[in-house]
């Protein structure tokens, strides 16, 4: 991608889709914490800390990768990390959506 303008539709789409994923995932995290006997405040605090660490580490690393390589390389790396995260949480989400019967 050679221009920032070409990234605008991708950014708008990502901003539009993020709440559709994050709101249900926060609910699932709270419900699973309750089911496991973990105080919800501890689970949500851990989630917030993990989120902050991702922002703290992810932005500079992504920027450094883009400077050394390209935006495409940085976005590809981000996509691989996101795919790994989805693969890691999929069993828990499936279990929560099936009411804990899976």
Secondary structure, DSSP 4 states (H G I P E B T S, - for coil): ---HHHHHHHHHHHHHHHHHHHHHHHHHHHHHHHHHT--HHHHHHHHHHHHHHHHHHHHHHHHHHHHHS-HHHHHHHHHHHHHHHHHHHHHHHHHHHTTS--
